């Protein structure tokens, strides 16, 4: 019998999605092939990059945030 499946792995346990149809205790031979990740790290960021590029309000919002960060702040530990 040859079975291709994408089982779940937790620690040392591999759980198949379907019943093999073999008796409990029956020895089986297992071949492991590491599956590629379904998504690459950062893929979501790349898909959304530029989403607000044509938003007329976005530049004003970002400028407001930039200016708010430049406001002089009271030194730490100084109380009024």
Beta strands, then each sheet from edge to edge (+ up, - down):
strand 1: 8-10
strand 2: 13-15
sheet 1: 1+ 2-
end
